[in-house]
Amino acid sequence: MSYDLKYYTTRDGKTREQIFLLVSGYLPLFQRVMGERGIARLCGMTGQESLPVLQEAYNALHDVPPREWNTPGPLTDGDARGVIVALLSLARSKPEGEWDGEEVG
């Protein structure tokens, strides 16, 4: 089962950003650094609450470069770090927001 992190919503409900982060390929990487639920661990957290979780996951991934976008092969820790950097940026820009998603698979 993978997780599709679909929305980041501010607590007042006025802003609902669709981010459509389908993480099926990243699931083993995120499970390794975030636990069995992987990225789903963020759901229900605010951006502020998720910052230490995301930073810990980033630090736990190996510091390797991401694959070139057109290079076949499995995703690397570097690819996963890129996703986490984007999530950290969103969480920092809207700390009052809340992660939401749904299981897919």
N, C-alpha and C positions, 0 to 999 in steps of 0.2 A: 504494500500500500504506500503510495507516495502522497505528497501534500501539495496542494495548490494554494499558495498564499495570495489571495485575491485582492484584499482591500486593506487600506490603512485609513481609518476614520478618526477624525478628531472627536473628542468627548462630547462636544456640543452638537455633533451630528451635521454640521454645516459643510464640512469638507469630506469628500469621500474619494480618495485617489485609487484608481485601479492600477495595480502594479503587475498582475498576472505573472507571477513567478512560479512556473511549473518546475518543481525541483526533483522530479523522478530520477534524473540522472545523477543528481547531487545527493540523493538520499543516503547512500552508504557513507559519504564524506561527512554530511551533517550529523548523522547518527553517531559517528565516531567521536565527534567533538561536542555534541549537544545532548547526547543521550538517545534512548530508543525512539522518542517522538521526533527527533530531528528538528526541522524548522517549525514544526507544529508547536513546539514548546513556547513560541512567541505569542501564539493566539491568546487573546484576552489581556495581554500586557500592554501598558502604554509604551510609547517610545522611550520615555525616561526609564521605565522599569527594564526595558529590553537592552539598554546600552551595556550594562556589565555582562549580560549573557552573550551578546554579540561580540564584545571585545574579547571575552574569554575564548569563544569559539575561534575568532580570528587568530589569537595568539597560539592556540593549540594546533592550527594547521601549519604544515611545513612551508617554509619560505622558498617556494619555487616559482618560476615564471609560469603564467598561464599558457595554455596551448595557443597556437595561431588558430584563428577562427575556422580556417579551411583545412586544418589538419585532423585526419580521422584518428580515433583512438579514445580511450577512456578519459573522463574528466580528471583533472589533477587538483591537488590542494591549492595551487595557484588560481585555478578557475573558481573554486569555491571562495577563496579569499576575495576575489573580485566582486562576487555576489554580496558577501558580507559587508564590504566597503560601501556598496550602494545602499544596503539596508541601514547601516550605521548613519550614513548621510541623511537618509529620510527620517530616521528616529531623532537625530539631532535637530533637524530643521522643524520638526513638529513633535516635540516631546509630549504634548498632551494627546496625541493621536493614539489609536488602539489598533493592534494587529488583529486581523480576522481572516479566516480562510476556510477551506473545506477539504476533506479527504477525497482523493480521486484514485482511480486505479481499478 
